[in-house]
């Protein structure tokens, strides 16, 4: 039985950080989050019928439609329960 050399090289201790602490978000980041939220609220919402041609080609999606809907409902109920 032949011995295989290790392919993972260890990083020296002086090249690694012992700890990284993130204390918060900067004001520019928070401002951009607020601006993005405002822009998303201004976007028109699509209501009613939507069509995805790629879904027609997805055999697994057609076969598992009931399972997918049930899984989405379970996850939605779980999310509502956590809030």
DSSP file (Angstrom, degrees, kcal/mol; ACC not computed):
  #  RESIDUE AA STRUCTURE BP1 BP2  ACC     N-H-->O    O-->H-N    N-H-->O    O-->H-N    TCO  KAPPA ALPHA  PHI   PSI    X-CA   Y-CA   Z-CA
    1    1 A X              0   0    0      0, 0.0     2,-0.2     0, 0.0     0, 0.0   0.000 360.0 360.0 360.0 126.0    0.0    0.0    0.0
    2    2 A X        -     0   0    0      1,-0.1     2,-0.4     0, 0.0     0, 0.0  -0.567 360.0-120.6 -87.4 146.4    1.5    3.3   -1.1
    3    3 A X        -     0   0    0     -2,-0.2     2,-0.4     1,-0.0    -1,-0.1  -0.710  22.9-145.1 -87.5 133.9    1.5    6.4    1.1
    4    4 A X        -     0   0    0     -2,-0.4     2,-0.1     1,-0.0     3,-0.1  -0.831  16.2-123.8-101.7 134.2   -0.3    9.4   -0.3
    5    5 A X        -     0   0    0     -2,-0.4     2,-0.3     1,-0.1    -1,-0.0  -0.400  31.0-101.2 -74.9 153.0    1.0   12.9    0.4
    6    6 A X        -     0   0    0      1,-0.1    -1,-0.1    -2,-0.1     0, 0.0  -0.548  26.8-165.4 -73.5 134.6   -1.2   15.5    2.0
    7    7 A X        +     0   0    0     -2,-0.3     2,-0.6    -3,-0.1    -1,-0.1   0.469  64.1  88.7-100.3  -3.8   -2.6   18.0   -0.5
    8    8 A X        -     0   0    0      2,-0.0     2,-0.5     0, 0.0    -2,-0.1  -0.854  65.4-153.4 -99.4 122.0   -3.8   20.6    2.1
    9    9 A X        -     0   0    0     -2,-0.6     2,-0.2     1,-0.0    -2,-0.0  -0.810  15.0-130.0 -96.1 131.2   -1.2   23.1    3.1
   10   10 A X        -     0   0    0     -2,-0.5     2,-0.4     1,-0.1     3,-0.0  -0.573  17.0-126.0 -81.9 140.6   -1.5   24.6    6.6
   11   11 A X        -     0   0    0     -2,-0.2     5,-0.1     1,-0.1    -1,-0.1  -0.693  31.3-108.8 -84.6 133.6   -1.4   28.4    7.0
   12   12 A X    >   -     0   0    0     -2,-0.4     3,-1.5     1,-0.1     4,-0.2  -0.266  25.6-116.6 -60.8 150.8    1.1   29.7    9.5
   13   13 A X  G >  S+     0   0    0      1,-0.3     3,-1.4     2,-0.2    -1,-0.1   0.835 112.5  58.7 -58.4 -37.2   -0.3   31.0   12.7
   14   14 A X  G 3  S+     0   0    0      1,-0.3    -1,-0.3     3,-0.0    -2,-0.1   0.645 101.2  56.9 -72.6 -12.3    1.1   34.6   12.1
   15   15 A X  G <  S+     0   0    0     -3,-1.5     2,-0.3     2,-0.1    -1,-0.3   0.375  96.5  78.1 -96.3   3.7   -0.9   34.8    8.8
   16   16 A X  S <  S-     0   0    0     -3,-1.4     2,-0.4    -4,-0.2     0, 0.0  -0.852  77.2-124.1-116.4 150.9   -4.3   34.1   10.4
   17   17 A X        -     0   0    0     -2,-0.3     3,-0.1     1,-0.1    -2,-0.1  -0.763  10.8-151.8 -89.7 133.0   -6.6   36.4   12.4
   18   18 A X  S    S-     0   0    0     -2,-0.4     2,-0.3     1,-0.3    -1,-0.1   0.856  76.5  -1.4 -72.4 -33.4   -7.6   35.1   15.8
   19   19 A X        -     0   0    0      2,-0.0     2,-0.4     0, 0.0    -1,-0.3  -0.985  55.4-157.6-159.1 143.4  -11.0   36.9   15.9
   20   20 A X        -     0   0    0     -2,-0.3     2,-0.5    -3,-0.1    -3,-0.0  -0.995  13.1-166.4-126.1 127.8  -13.1   39.2   13.8
   21   21 A X        -     0   0    0     -2,-0.4     2,-0.6     0, 0.0    -2,-0.0  -0.962   6.9-162.9-119.1 126.9  -15.8   41.4   15.3
   22   22 A X        -     0   0    0     -2,-0.5     3,-0.1     1,-0.1    -2,-0.0  -0.939   7.3-177.7-106.3 119.2  -18.4   43.2   13.3
   23   23 A X        -     0   0    0     -2,-0.6     2,-0.3     1,-0.3    -1,-0.1   0.719  53.4 -54.8 -93.8 -21.4  -20.0   45.9   15.4
   24   24 A X        -     0   0    0      0, 0.0     2,-0.3     0, 0.0    -1,-0.3  -0.985  61.1 -62.9 169.5-175.2  -22.7   47.3   13.0
   25   25 A X        -     0   0    0     -2,-0.3     2,-0.1    -3,-0.1    -3,-0.0  -0.747  47.3-117.5 -99.5 146.0  -23.6   48.7    9.7
   26   26 A X     >  -     0   0    0     -2,-0.3     4,-1.9     1,-0.1     5,-0.2  -0.340  27.6-109.3 -75.8 162.8  -22.3   52.1    8.4
   27   27 A X  H  > S+     0   0    0      1,-0.2     4,-2.2     2,-0.2     5,-0.2   0.819 117.4  56.7 -64.7 -30.5  -24.6   55.0    7.7
   28   28 A X  H  > S+     0   0    0      2,-0.2     4,-2.2     1,-0.2    -1,-0.2   0.906 107.2  48.5 -66.9 -40.1  -24.0   54.6    3.9
   29   29 A X  H  > S+     0   0    0      2,-0.2     4,-2.0     1,-0.2    -2,-0.2   0.921 112.5  47.6 -65.6 -43.7  -25.1   51.0    4.0
   30   30 A X  H  X S+     0   0    0     -4,-1.9     4,-2.2     1,-0.2    -1,-0.2   0.880 111.0  52.1 -65.3 -37.7  -28.3   51.8    6.0
   31   31 A X  H  X S+     0   0    0     -4,-2.2     4,-2.3     1,-0.2    -1,-0.2   0.903 109.5  49.0 -64.4 -40.9  -29.1   54.7    3.6
   32   32 A X  H  X S+     0   0    0     -4,-2.2     4,-2.3     2,-0.2    -2,-0.2   0.855 109.1  53.4 -69.1 -33.3  -28.7   52.4    0.6
   33   33 A X  H  X S+     0   0    0     -4,-2.0     4,-2.2     2,-0.2    -2,-0.2   0.927 110.5  46.5 -64.3 -44.2  -31.0   49.8    2.2
   34   34 A X  H  X S+     0   0    0     -4,-2.2     4,-2.4     2,-0.2    -2,-0.2   0.917 112.7  50.0 -63.3 -42.8  -33.7   52.5    2.8
   35   35 A X  H  X S+     0   0    0     -4,-2.3     4,-2.4     1,-0.2    -2,-0.2   0.903 110.5  49.6 -63.5 -41.8  -33.4   53.7   -0.8
   36   36 A X  H  X S+     0   0    0     -4,-2.3     4,-2.3     2,-0.2    -1,-0.2   0.894 110.1  51.3 -63.9 -40.2  -33.7   50.2   -2.2
   37   37 A X  H  X S+     0   0    0     -4,-2.2     4,-1.9     2,-0.2    -2,-0.2   0.923 110.4  48.6 -63.2 -43.5  -36.8   49.6   -0.1
   38   38 A X  H  X S+     0   0    0     -4,-2.4     4,-1.3     1,-0.2    -2,-0.2   0.908 111.6  49.6 -62.7 -42.1  -38.3   52.8   -1.4
   39   39 A X  H  X S+     0   0    0     -4,-2.4     4,-0.8     1,-0.2    -1,-0.2   0.883 109.3  51.9 -65.3 -38.0  -37.5   51.9   -5.0
   40   40 A X  H  < S+     0   0    0     -4,-2.3     3,-0.5     1,-0.2    -1,-0.2   0.857 106.9  53.4 -66.2 -34.7  -39.0   48.4   -4.6
   41   41 A X  H  < S+     0   0    0     -4,-1.9    -1,-0.2     1,-0.2    -2,-0.2   0.803 106.8  53.1 -69.5 -27.6  -42.2   49.9   -3.2
   42   42 A X  H  < S+     0   0    0     -4,-1.3    -1,-0.2    -5,-0.1    -2,-0.2   0.664  86.6 102.2 -80.6 -16.7  -42.5   52.2   -6.3
   43   43 A X  S  < S-     0   0    0     -4,-0.8     2,-0.1    -3,-0.5    -3,-0.0  -0.410  84.0-105.2 -68.1 141.5  -42.2   49.3   -8.7
   44   44 A X        -     0   0    0     -2,-0.1     2,-0.4     1,-0.1    -1,-0.1  -0.428  32.4-131.3 -68.1 141.3  -45.5   48.1  -10.3
   45   45 A X        -     0   0    0     -2,-0.1     2,-0.7    -4,-0.1    -1,-0.1  -0.739  10.3-134.4 -93.5 140.4  -46.8   44.9   -8.9
   46   46 A X        +     0   0    0     -2,-0.4     2,-0.3     2,-0.1     4,-0.0  -0.857  29.6 179.5 -96.4 118.9  -48.0   42.1  -11.2
   47   47 A X        +     0   0    0     -2,-0.7     2,-0.4     2,-0.1    -2,-0.0  -0.866  42.4  16.0-117.2 152.3  -51.3   40.7  -10.2
   48   48 A X  S    S+     0   0    0     -2,-0.3     2,-0.3     2,-0.0    -2,-0.1  -0.717 104.2  19.5  97.6-139.7  -53.3   38.0  -11.8
   49   49 A X        -     0   0    0     -2,-0.4     2,-0.3     2,-0.0    -2,-0.1  -0.525  57.9-180.0 -79.8 129.5  -52.2   35.5  -14.3
   50   50 A X        -     0   0    0     -2,-0.3     2,-0.4    -4,-0.0    -2,-0.0  -0.939   9.6-156.7-123.8 152.7  -48.5   34.7  -14.8
   51   51 A X        -     0   0    0     -2,-0.3     2,-0.5     4,-0.0    -2,-0.0  -0.994   9.5-171.0-134.9 132.9  -47.0   32.3  -17.3
   52   52 A X    >>  -     0   0    0     -2,-0.4     3,-0.7     1,-0.1     4,-0.7  -0.945   4.9-168.8-124.8 108.4  -43.6   30.5  -17.2
   53   53 A X  H >> S+     0   0    0     -2,-0.5     3,-0.9     1,-0.2     4,-0.8   0.851  87.3  61.9 -65.5 -34.2  -42.8   28.6  -20.4
   54   54 A X  H 3> S+     0   0    0      1,-0.3     4,-0.6     2,-0.2     3,-0.4   0.803  94.5  62.7 -61.9 -28.9  -39.8   26.9  -18.7
   55   55 A X  H X4 S+     0   0    0     -3,-0.7     3,-0.5     1,-0.2    -1,-0.3   0.817  96.1  59.4 -66.4 -29.7  -42.3   25.2  -16.3
   56   56 A X  H << S+     0   0    0     -3,-0.9    -1,-0.2    -4,-0.7    -2,-0.2   0.844 106.2  47.6 -65.7 -32.4  -43.9   23.4  -19.2
   57   57 A X  H 3< S+     0   0    0     -4,-0.8     2,-1.1    -3,-0.4    -1,-0.2   0.587  88.6  96.3 -84.9 -10.7  -40.6   21.8  -20.1
   58   58 A X    <X  -     0   0    0     -4,-0.6     4,-1.9    -3,-0.5     5,-0.2  -0.695  49.7-177.7 -86.9 100.4  -39.9   20.7  -16.5
   59   59 A X  H  > S+     0   0    0     -2,-1.1     4,-2.5     1,-0.2     5,-0.2   0.900  83.4  50.8 -65.0 -41.3  -41.1   17.1  -16.3
   60   60 A X  H  > S+     0   0    0      1,-0.2     4,-2.6     2,-0.2    -1,-0.2   0.890 108.0  53.4 -65.5 -38.1  -40.3   16.8  -12.6
   61   61 A X  H  4 S+     0   0    0      1,-0.2    -1,-0.2     2,-0.2    -2,-0.2   0.900 111.3  45.4 -63.4 -40.8  -42.2   20.0  -11.8
   62   62 A X  H >< S+     0   0    0     -4,-1.9     3,-0.9     1,-0.2     4,-0.2   0.913 115.3  47.6 -66.8 -41.3  -45.3   18.7  -13.5
   63   63 A X  H 3< S+     0   0    0     -4,-2.5     3,-0.3     1,-0.2    -2,-0.2   0.865 119.6  37.6 -68.6 -36.6  -45.0   15.3  -11.8
   64   64 A X  T 3X S+     0   0    0     -4,-2.6     4,-2.9    -5,-0.2    -1,-0.2   0.119  77.7 119.5-104.1  21.9  -44.4   16.8   -8.4
   65   65 A X  H <> S+     0   0    0     -3,-0.9     4,-2.4     1,-0.2     5,-0.2   0.903  78.1  47.2 -55.5 -46.2  -46.8   19.7   -8.6
   66   66 A X  H  > S+     0   0    0     -3,-0.3     4,-2.2    -4,-0.2    -1,-0.2   0.912 113.7  48.4 -63.1 -41.9  -48.9   18.6   -5.6
   67   67 A X  H  > S+     0   0    0      2,-0.2     4,-2.5     1,-0.2    -2,-0.2   0.913 111.2  50.1 -64.9 -42.5  -45.8   17.9   -3.5
   68   68 A X  H  X S+     0   0    0     -4,-2.9     4,-2.5     2,-0.2    -2,-0.2   0.916 111.5  48.1 -63.2 -43.3  -44.3   21.3   -4.3
   69   69 A X  H  X S+     0   0    0     -4,-2.4     4,-2.1    -5,-0.2    -1,-0.2   0.907 112.7  48.6 -64.0 -41.2  -47.5   23.1   -3.4
   70   70 A X  H  X S+     0   0    0     -4,-2.2     4,-2.3    -5,-0.2    -2,-0.2   0.899 111.6  49.3 -65.5 -40.4  -47.8   21.2   -0.2
   71   71 A X  H  X S+     0   0    0     -4,-2.5     4,-2.4     2,-0.2    -2,-0.2   0.899 110.5  50.5 -66.0 -40.4  -44.2   21.9    0.7
   72   72 A X  H  X S+     0   0    0     -4,-2.5     4,-2.6     2,-0.2    -2,-0.2   0.900 110.5  49.9 -63.3 -40.0  -44.6   25.6    0.0
   73   73 A X  H  X S+     0   0    0     -4,-2.1     4,-2.7     2,-0.2    -2,-0.2   0.913 110.6  49.4 -64.7 -42.7  -47.7   25.7    2.2
   74   74 A X  H  X S+     0   0    0     -4,-2.3     4,-2.2     2,-0.2    -2,-0.2   0.923 113.5  45.9 -62.3 -44.7  -45.9   24.0    5.0
   75   75 A X  H  X S+     0   0    0     -4,-2.4     4,-2.5     2,-0.2    -2,-0.2   0.889 112.3  50.9 -66.3 -39.4  -42.9   26.4    4.8
   76   76 A X  H  X S+     0   0    0     -4,-2.6     4,-2.3     2,-0.2    -2,-0.2   0.925 111.7  47.5 -63.4 -44.3  -45.3   29.4    4.6
   77   77 A X  H  X S+     0   0    0     -4,-2.7     4,-1.9     1,-0.2    -2,-0.2   0.885 111.8  50.9 -63.2 -38.8  -47.1   28.3    7.7
   78   78 A X  H  X S+     0   0    0     -4,-2.2     4,-1.6     2,-0.2    -2,-0.2   0.910 109.6  49.8 -64.7 -42.9  -43.8   27.7    9.5
   79   79 A X  H  X S+     0   0    0     -4,-2.5     4,-1.1     1,-0.2    -2,-0.2   0.906 111.3  48.9 -62.3 -42.0  -42.6   31.2    8.6
   80   80 A X  H  < S+     0   0    0     -4,-2.3    -1,-0.2     1,-0.2     3,-0.2   0.853 108.4  54.3 -66.0 -33.9  -45.9   32.7    9.9
   81   81 A X  H  < S+     0   0    0     -4,-1.9    -1,-0.2     1,-0.2    -2,-0.2   0.850 106.5  51.9 -67.9 -34.0  -45.6   30.7   13.1
   82   82 A X  H  <        0   0    0     -4,-1.6    -1,-0.2     1,-0.2    -2,-0.2   0.738 360.0 360.0 -75.5 -22.7  -42.1   32.1   13.7
   83   83 A X     <        0   0    0     -4,-1.1    -1,-0.2    -3,-0.2    -2,-0.2   0.482 360.0 360.0 -78.8 360.0  -43.1   35.7   13.3
